[in-house]
Amino acid sequence: MDLTAVRGYSPSRLTAADREAAVLAPIIQQGDRYEILFTKRSEHLGTHPGQMSFPGGGREPEDRDLEATALREANEEIGLEADETELIGSVDDKETVTNYLSDRLLGSFLTANTGVMSTRSQKSSGWA
């Protein structure tokens, strides 16, 4: 898959946000096919129950930047290891309905069969 345009894209940035967030749109290579991984939020959560989403969330004080936020959240939510992920690029910032300024990053990693994702994560994301 040729991702040259994504790698070279210069996203627009919004400013003046009190709350920052980032999500990762994981691109998974399955042989010669590429797929994007979505997660489904648990029905018992207080915010956005049952919604389809990308792994991500709010920036924490220890996150050096929004890339670190997206990678930390992807690790927490689907077991994706930062050092096994290639960040490809970013798309335009978006203000969410919950008043977060969100950066959406695209990242790729190898198939779930290579052991990149934990068994727990594979089950919760539908890969096992």
Stockholm file with secondary structure:
# STOCKHOLM 1.0

chainA/1-128         MDLTAVRGYSPSRLTAADREAAVLAPIIQQGDRYEILFTKRSEHLGTHPGQMSFPGGGREPEDRDLEATALREANEEIGLEADETELIGSVDDKETVTNYLSDRLLGSFLTANTGVMSTRSQKSSGWA
#=GR chainA/1-128 SS CCCHHHHHCCCCCCCCCSSEEEEEEEEEEETTEEEECCEECCTTCSSSTTCEECSEEECCTTCSSHHHHHHHHHHHHHCCCGGGCEEEEEEEEEECTTSCEEEEEEEEECCGGGTCSCHHHHHHHTCC
#=GC SS_cons         CCCHHHHHCCCCCCCCCSSEEEEEEEEEEETTEEEECCEECCTTCSSSTTCEECSEEECCTTCSSHHHHHHHHHHHHHCCCGGGCEEEEEEEEEECTTSCEEEEEEEEECCGGGTCSCHHHHHHHTCC
//
